[in-house]
């Protein structure tokens, strides 16, 4: 049952060190921006993630609609376990080569979408390989147009449709963040831990549902209805929660001789 904005927001407990933590990227670790490539990384974020990793014995992963190579580029020198493109890419260990799945129907759909919107200066067509997104943040009045066309494409190529914050995406129907979390939770690094998923968008609801069905909890970032049991107000609240959870964890080299 979704938790509505009218319901009193509950802050999540601090991490105890026994969790497996799954973090969305855009809107959770970083603020949403007009274009995906303009994302800004707070100067303290990488050190904060490193402390959280140590707190959790390494059981921290990023689950994003972005390809993992983009996450890696933004979080250098970190290379985290995670799921890219909603789980089409999976990386169990930080230095491992991601495992990738390929769906031929997505390539054909991408070509149709490119023909329709590729030269449109108000929109951004993002071909991720396993899914295709149309961003209309610069033209929110065109949301209905974009969503209607993408639903037509989804029917034609037997794909699923996902509507997010100023974006609509077509992807394989069995591809979602809950599946990515499930796969990682089978691995020794994450297994036996309490799963916790943090995210801000409708794309994260599958992740919330999976962790809460398996003894963990979800944390919704920002406003909007959600099945998540807990809520944080925004990106800075996520950073504060991570900082409070890792307050006793030293930075690399601190206290060593």
C-alpha positions in Angstrom: 0.0 0.0 0.0 1.6 3.4 -1.0 2.5 5.9 1.7 0.9 9.2 0.7 2.4 12.7 1.3 -0.5 13.3 3.7 0.9 10.6 5.9 3.5 11.7 8.5 6.9 11.2 7.0 9.1 8.8 8.9 12.8 9.2 8.9 14.8 6.0 8.4 16.9 4.4 11.1 20.7 5.0 10.8 22.7 2.2 9.3 23.8 -0.4 11.8 26.5 -2.1 9.6 24.4 -5.2 8.9 22.6 -3.8 5.8 23.1 -4.2 2.1 22.6 -0.7 0.8 21.3 0.0 -2.8 21.4 3.6 -3.9 19.9 5.3 -6.9 22.0 8.0 -8.5 20.1 10.9 -10.0 17.8 12.6 -7.5 19.2 10.5 -4.7 23.0 11.0 -4.6 23.0 14.0 -7.0 20.4 16.6 -7.8 18.3 16.3 -10.9 19.5 18.7 -13.6 18.2 19.8 -17.0 20.5 17.5 -19.0 21.9 14.2 -17.7 25.5 15.1 -18.6 25.3 18.3 -16.5 25.1 16.4 -13.2 27.1 18.0 -10.3 29.0 15.8 -7.8 29.2 17.4 -4.3 32.9 17.6 -3.2 32.2 15.5 -0.1 30.1 12.7 -1.8 32.9 10.3 -2.8 34.4 10.3 0.7 30.9 9.8 2.1 30.3 6.8 -0.1 33.7 5.3 0.8 32.9 5.6 4.6 29.5 3.9 4.0 31.3 1.1 2.1 33.5 0.5 5.1 30.6 0.7 7.5 28.8 -2.0 5.5 31.8 -4.3 4.8 31.6 -3.3 1.1 27.9 -4.2 0.7 27.0 -1.0 -1.1 25.8 -0.8 -4.7 24.5 1.9 -7.1 21.3 0.9 -9.0 20.6 3.4 -11.8 19.0 3.9 -15.2 22.4 5.2 -16.4 25.0 2.9 -17.8 27.6 1.9 -15.2 30.4 3.5 -17.2 28.8 6.9 -16.6 28.5 6.3 -12.8 32.1 5.3 -12.8 33.2 8.5 -14.5 31.3 10.7 -12.1 32.5 8.8 -9.0 36.2 8.4 -9.8 38.2 6.8 -8.3 35.4 4.6 -7.0 34.1 1.7 -9.1 31.1 0.3 -7.2 29.1 -2.9 -7.5 25.8 -2.1 -9.1 23.2 -2.4 -11.7 23.2 -0.1 -14.7 20.3 0.5 -17.1 17.8 -0.7 -14.5 19.7 -4.0 -14.3 20.7 -4.7 -17.9 24.2 -4.4 -16.6 25.3 -6.0 -13.4 28.6 -5.8 -11.6 29.0 -7.9 -8.4 32.5 -6.6 -7.4 33.8 -3.1 -7.9 36.6 -4.0 -10.3 34.7 -6.6 -12.3 33.6 -6.2 -15.9 29.8 -5.6 -16.0 27.7 -8.5 -17.3 25.4 -7.2 -20.0 22.2 -8.4 -21.6 21.1 -7.5 -25.1 17.5 -7.1 -26.5 17.2 -6.8 -30.3 13.8 -5.1 -30.1 15.3 -2.2 -28.2 17.7 -1.3 -31.1 14.8 -1.3 -33.6 12.7 0.9 -31.2 15.6 3.3 -30.8 15.8 3.9 -34.5 12.1 4.8 -34.7 12.4 7.1 -31.7 15.5 8.8 -33.2 13.6 9.5 -36.4 10.8 11.1 -34.5 12.6 13.1 -31.9 16.3 12.9 -32.7 16.5 16.4 -34.2 14.1 18.0 -31.8 16.1 20.7 -29.8 13.5 20.7 -27.0 14.0 17.0 -26.3 16.8 14.6 -25.5 16.8 11.1 -26.9 19.1 8.8 -24.8 19.8 5.4 -26.2 21.2 3.4 -23.3 21.5 0.1 -25.3 19.0 -1.9 -23.2 16.5 0.9 -23.1 15.7 4.2 -24.8 14.6 7.4 -22.9 13.1 10.7 -24.1 13.8 13.6 -21.7 11.4 16.5 -21.9 12.6 18.6 -18.9 13.1 21.6 -21.2 9.5 21.2 -22.6 7.3 19.8 -19.8 4.2 20.8 -21.8 5.1 18.0 -24.3 4.8 15.3 -21.7 1.6 13.8 -23.1 3.0 13.8 -26.7 6.2 12.1 -25.7 4.4 9.5 -23.6 1.8 8.7 -26.2 4.5 8.1 -28.9 6.6 5.9 -26.6 3.5 3.8 -25.7 3.0 3.2 -29.4 6.6 2.1 -29.8 6.3 -0.1 -26.8 3.3 -1.9 -28.3 5.0 -2.3 -31.7 8.1 -3.9 -30.2 6.6 -5.6 -27.2 8.4 -3.5 -24.7 7.4 -1.9 -21.4 7.0 1.8 -20.7 8.2 3.7 -17.6 7.3 7.3 -16.9 9.7 9.1 -14.6 10.5 12.7 -13.6 10.3 14.5 -17.0 11.3 11.4 -18.8 9.6 8.5 -20.5 11.5 5.3 -21.3 10.9 2.0 -23.2 12.6 -1.1 -22.0 12.2 -4.8 -21.9 9.2 -5.8 -19.7 11.3 -7.9 -17.3 13.9 -5.3 -16.8 13.7 -3.3 -13.5 15.6 -2.3 -10.4 13.9 -4.9 -8.2 15.4 -7.6 -10.4 18.9 -6.0 -10.2 18.6 -6.0 -6.4 17.4 -9.6 -6.3 20.4 -10.7 -8.4 23.0 -8.9 -6.3 21.4 -10.2 -3.0 22.2 -13.8 -4.1 25.9 -13.0 -4.1 28.1 -13.6 -1.0 28.9 -9.9 -0.5 25.3 -9.0 0.0 23.6 -12.2 1.0 22.3 -12.6 4.7 22.3 -8.8 5.1 19.2 -6.6 5.5 18.4 -5.0 2.1 17.9 -1.2 2.0 17.0 0.7 -1.2 17.1 4.5 -1.5 15.6 6.2 -4.5 13.5 9.2 -5.6 11.5 8.2 -8.7 8.9 5.8 -10.0 11.7 3.7 -11.4 12.7 2.9 -7.8 9.4 1.5 -6.7 10.3 -2.0 -7.9 13.4 -1.8 -5.7 11.4 -0.7 -2.7 8.9 -3.5 -3.2 11.5 -6.2 -3.4 13.5 -5.2 -0.4 10.4 -4.8 1.8 9.2 -8.2 0.7 12.5 -9.7 1.8 12.9 -8.2 5.3 14.4 -4.8 4.5 13.0 -1.4 3.8 12.8 1.3 1.2 13.6 5.0 1.6 11.7 7.4 -0.7 13.6 10.7 -1.5 11.5 13.7 -1.9 7.7 14.0 -2.4 5.2 11.7 -4.1 3.3 8.6 -3.3 5.5 5.5 -2.6 5.4 2.0 -1.2 8.7 2.9 0.7 8.4 2.7 4.5 10.6 5.7 5.1 11.2 9.1 3.6 14.0 11.7 3.3 13.3 15.2 2.0 16.0 15.4 -0.7 19.5 14.8 -1.8 21.1 16.7 1.1 19.0 14.7 3.5 20.4 11.5 2.0 23.9 12.9 2.4 23.2 13.8 6.0 21.7 10.3 6.7 24.8 8.7 5.3 27.1 11.0 7.3 25.2 10.3 10.5 25.3 6.6 9.8 29.1 6.7 9.3 30.1 9.3 11.9 32.3 6.8 13.7 34.0 5.5 10.5 37.4 7.0 9.9 38.7 8.1 6.5 41.4 5.9 4.8 44.7 6.4 6.6 43.2 8.2 9.6 44.7 6.9 12.8 47.3 4.7 11.0 51.1 5.0 11.3 
